């Protein structure tokens, strides 16, 4: 979305990048590659990966269509990985979460960092029954949270020309911090940081949680 503070997110992530710029970065579940655009502008060679070929067509630079549970990259290919906008919540279960972290560790070089965010249970519960608009009303989000299944279902309505509306149903698995931390550490990561909203001020709903994991050498 146009109002997402990507520059502030990048400033947060930059603190945890390895020193120097002689390594590659990948933005996982990149969508249109907003973060990748910032890392490239900062002098980093960056690859976008997304499951949607149509979405990747709107990005620039090197792009790869693939699944984060089976990353199509060689071992140790990247010095840092970015995964924002709650992309980890699109994994269906804890088995997929474990594969995700295992693959992230595999493609990171020694002491490489994974900078990501996720939607916590508190935020998902507060989203239940709420609707929000973005981009001057052109996009509407309507949320339902099933606490028993830990699933957040969001109906996204997009007005493409002021008349025609497109509808997308997004299903997100809401993992606890305990589940995420356990999966990361089991895969061979150490927890480096855990912050609310990339250390930025927030108001209203409980914030997204940003976290940094560093690959054990």
Number of C-alpha atoms within 10 A of each C-alpha: 9 8 7 10 10 17 13 13 20 19 13 17 23 15 9 18 19 14 10 7 13 10 16 17 25 28 26 27 26 25 23 18 24 18 24 27 18 17 22 14 11 12 10 18 18 25 22 27 25 21 16 15 14 12 15 22 11 10 17 13 13 13 19 18 17 18 15 21 17 12 18 14 14 10 14 15 15 24 23 27 26 21 19 20 17 18 17 25 20 18 20 15 14 14 11 16 22 21 18 22 23 20 19 29 27 20 21 25 20 15 18 26 29 30 26 24 24 25 24 18 21 14 17 25 20 15 20 17 11 12 14 12 14 13 11 7 12 14 18 18 18 17 21 19 24 14 13 6 9 17 21 23 20 22 16 19 18 21 14 11 8 9 7 8 13 10 12 11 13 13 18 22 22 29 21 15 16 9 13 18 17 14 21 25 18 13 20 17 25 17 17 14 12 18 14 15 18 20 13 12 8 11 6 6 12 18 20 22 19 24 22 20 25 24 24 16 9
